[in-house]
């Protein structure tokens, strides 16, 4: 009933209706989402922000909640919107949706600093979907160049001193180098440079012959050849 009111332009009536019947609502998340949307339509951003903040706490992977929360903060510039997203990322560093949102908003040196820190953490842990997570950034030539430059730098530095960057304080485990090799193979496969892709994936296999992931990636490379 509230949806019909909202579609008919009776936004305030719809909001009054759902608050009046709140006790009877079983799906709390759906109720909160509708209430937040209606508050935004009425320009009641403070109330909307509190609701979508609560929804993100319940489900930090929901892109719609993240987008509506940012909207409720009423950022006037792209920089302000990015600031909101950065704060969300500090609060939910494991959220893939928040990370993607932040990566999409970043550019230039801000993107470099953010993706550098993010990739190091993921490569250190050996998160298999990392390449797929970043692949959509390759539509931006500058971002692809930054990612490629950073990962090539990791490779050289890890070979030289077992660190992602020569100025880093702590040495990395051998598995970090392995994951960098796999990432580089995927990157060259994406560029359809099969020779370089095979070069790096073979280095990964030689590095750790018992690890299954390089063999799976090699199979995909041959499939694309």
C-alpha positions as CSV (number, residue, x, y, z in Angstrom):
1,X,0.0,0.0,0.0
2,X,2.8,2.4,0.9
3,X,4.5,1.6,-2.4
4,X,1.4,2.6,-4.3
5,X,1.2,5.8,-2.4
6,X,4.8,6.6,-3.2
7,X,4.4,5.8,-6.9
8,X,1.4,8.1,-6.9
9,X,3.5,10.9,-5.6
10,X,2.1,10.8,-2.1
11,X,5.5,10.4,-0.5
12,X,4.7,11.9,2.9
13,X,1.5,9.8,3.2
14,X,3.5,6.7,2.3
15,X,6.1,7.6,5.0
16,X,3.4,8.2,7.6
17,X,1.8,4.9,6.7
18,X,4.8,2.7,7.1
19,X,5.7,4.4,10.5
20,X,2.1,3.8,11.6
21,X,2.2,0.1,10.7
22,X,5.8,-0.4,11.8
23,X,5.0,-2.9,14.5
24,X,3.3,-5.2,12.0
25,X,6.3,-5.4,9.6
26,X,8.2,-8.7,9.7
27,X,11.0,-7.8,7.2
28,X,12.8,-5.1,9.1
29,X,15.5,-4.6,6.5
30,X,12.9,-4.0,3.7
31,X,11.0,-1.6,6.0
32,X,14.2,0.4,6.8
33,X,15.1,0.6,3.1
34,X,11.8,2.0,2.1
35,X,11.8,4.4,5.0
36,X,15.3,5.6,4.1
37,X,14.3,6.1,0.4
38,X,11.2,8.0,1.4
39,X,13.1,10.3,3.7
40,X,15.5,11.1,0.9
41,X,12.7,11.9,-1.5
42,X,11.3,14.3,1.1
43,X,14.8,15.9,1.6
44,X,15.0,14.6,5.2
45,X,18.7,13.7,4.8
46,X,19.6,13.4,8.5
47,X,16.9,10.8,9.1
48,X,17.8,9.0,5.9
49,X,21.5,8.9,6.8
50,X,20.9,7.3,10.1
51,X,18.7,4.7,8.5
52,X,21.1,3.8,5.8
53,X,24.0,3.7,8.3
54,X,22.1,1.1,10.2
55,X,21.4,-0.8,7.0
56,X,25.1,-0.8,6.1
57,X,25.9,-2.2,9.5
58,X,23.5,-5.0,8.8
59,X,24.7,-5.6,5.2
60,X,27.9,-3.7,4.2
61,X,27.9,-5.5,0.8
62,X,24.7,-3.8,-0.4
63,X,25.7,-1.2,-3.0
64,X,22.3,0.5,-2.9
65,X,22.6,1.2,0.8
66,X,26.1,2.6,0.3
67,X,24.9,4.9,-2.5
68,X,21.9,6.1,-0.6
69,X,24.1,6.8,2.5
70,X,26.5,8.9,0.5
71,X,23.6,10.8,-1.1
72,X,22.1,11.5,2.4
73,X,25.4,13.1,3.4
74,X,24.7,15.7,0.7
75,X,28.3,15.9,-0.7
76,X,28.7,19.0,-2.9
77,X,31.8,17.8,-4.8
78,X,33.4,14.6,-5.9
79,X,36.0,15.1,-3.2
80,X,33.4,15.3,-0.5
81,X,31.7,12.1,-1.8
82,X,35.1,10.4,-1.8
83,X,35.7,11.5,1.8
84,X,32.4,9.9,2.8
85,X,33.3,6.7,1.1
86,X,36.8,6.7,2.6
87,X,35.3,6.9,6.1
88,X,33.0,4.0,5.3
89,X,36.1,2.0,4.1
90,X,37.8,2.7,7.4
91,X,34.8,1.4,9.2
92,X,34.2,-1.6,6.9
93,X,37.7,-2.5,5.4
94,X,36.6,-6.0,4.5
95,X,33.5,-4.8,2.5
96,X,34.0,-5.5,-1.2
97,X,31.2,-3.1,-2.1
98,X,32.7,-0.3,-0.1
99,X,36.1,-0.9,-1.6
100,X,34.8,-0.9,-5.2
101,X,32.9,2.3,-4.5
102,X,36.0,3.9,-3.2
103,X,38.1,2.7,-6.1
104,X,35.5,4.0,-8.5
105,X,35.6,7.5,-7.0
106,X,39.4,7.7,-6.6
107,X,41.7,9.1,-9.3
108,X,45.4,10.1,-9.7
109,X,47.6,10.0,-6.7
110,X,44.7,9.3,-4.4
111,X,43.9,6.2,-6.4
112,X,47.5,5.1,-6.3
113,X,47.8,5.4,-2.5
114,X,44.5,3.6,-1.9
115,X,45.0,0.8,-4.4
116,X,48.7,0.3,-3.3
117,X,47.6,-0.2,0.3
118,X,44.7,-2.4,-0.7
119,X,46.7,-4.6,-3.1
120,X,49.5,-5.2,-0.6
121,X,47.0,-6.4,2.0
122,X,45.2,-8.7,-0.4
123,X,48.4,-10.1,-2.0
124,X,49.8,-10.7,1.5
125,X,46.7,-12.7,2.4
126,X,46.5,-14.4,-1.1
127,X,42.9,-13.4,-1.9
128,X,42.1,-15.3,-5.2
129,X,39.4,-12.8,-6.5
130,X,41.8,-9.8,-6.3
131,X,42.3,-9.6,-10.0
132,X,38.6,-9.8,-10.7
133,X,38.0,-7.2,-8.1
134,X,40.3,-4.7,-9.9
135,X,39.6,-5.7,-13.5
136,X,36.7,-3.3,-13.9
137,X,39.2,-0.5,-13.1
138,X,41.0,-1.3,-16.4
139,X,38.4,0.6,-18.4
140,X,40.3,3.7,-17.1
141,X,43.7,3.7,-18.9
142,X,45.3,5.8,-16.1
143,X,44.1,3.4,-13.4
144,X,45.3,0.3,-15.3
145,X,48.7,2.0,-15.8
146,X,48.9,2.6,-12.0
147,X,48.0,-0.9,-11.1
148,X,50.4,-2.4,-13.6
149,X,53.2,-0.1,-12.5
150,X,52.7,-1.0,-8.8
151,X,52.5,-4.8,-9.3
152,X,55.6,-4.8,-11.5
153,X,57.3,-2.7,-8.8
154,X,56.2,-5.3,-6.2
155,X,57.7,-8.1,-8.3
156,X,61.1,-6.4,-8.6
157,X,61.3,-5.3,-5.0
158,X,60.3,-8.7,-3.7
159,X,62.9,-10.4,-5.8
160,X,65.5,-7.9,-4.5
161,X,64.7,-7.5,-0.8
162,X,61.5,-9.5,-0.1
163,X,59.5,-6.3,0.4
164,X,56.7,-4.7,-1.6
165,X,58.6,-1.5,-1.6
166,X,62.3,-1.1,-0.8
167,X,61.5,1.4,1.9
168,X,59.0,-0.9,3.7
169,X,60.0,-2.0,7.2
170,X,59.0,-5.6,7.2
171,X,59.9,-8.4,4.9
172,X,57.2,-10.4,3.2
173,X,56.6,-14.1,3.2
174,X,57.4,-16.0,0.0
175,X,53.7,-16.5,-0.7
176,X,53.4,-12.7,-1.3
177,X,55.8,-13.1,-4.2
178,X,53.9,-16.1,-5.5
179,X,50.6,-14.1,-5.5
180,X,52.2,-11.2,-7.3
181,X,53.4,-13.6,-10.1
182,X,49.9,-15.0,-10.5
183,X,48.5,-11.5,-10.6
184,X,51.0,-10.5,-13.3
185,X,50.1,-13.6,-15.3
186,X,46.4,-12.6,-15.1
187,X,47.2,-9.1,-16.1
188,X,49.1,-10.1,-19.2
189,X,46.4,-12.6,-20.1
190,X,43.9,-9.8,-19.9
191,X,46.0,-7.8,-22.3
192,X,46.2,-11.0,-24.5
193,X,50.0,-11.0,-24.2
194,X,50.1,-14.8,-24.0
195,X,53.9,-15.1,-24.0
196,X,54.3,-12.8,-21.0
197,X,51.3,-14.4,-19.2
198,X,52.9,-17.9,-19.6
199,X,56.3,-16.5,-18.5
200,X,54.9,-15.3,-15.1
201,X,52.6,-18.3,-14.5
202,X,55.4,-20.7,-15.1
203,X,57.5,-18.7,-12.6
204,X,54.7,-19.1,-10.1
205,X,54.5,-22.9,-10.8
206,X,58.3,-23.2,-10.4
207,X,58.1,-21.2,-7.2
208,X,55.5,-23.5,-5.5
209,X,54.8,-26.6,-7.6
210,X,52.3,-27.9,-5.1
211,X,50.0,-24.8,-5.2
212,X,47.0,-25.5,-7.4
213,X,45.9,-21.9,-8.4
214,X,48.8,-21.3,-10.9
215,X,47.7,-24.4,-12.8
216,X,44.1,-23.2,-13.0
217,X,45.3,-19.8,-14.2
218,X,47.5,-21.4,-16.8
219,X,44.6,-23.4,-18.1
220,X,42.6,-20.1,-18.6
221,X,45.6,-18.6,-20.4
222,X,45.7,-21.5,-22.9
223,X,42.0,-21.2,-23.3
224,X,42.4,-17.5,-24.4
225,X,45.4,-18.2,-26.7
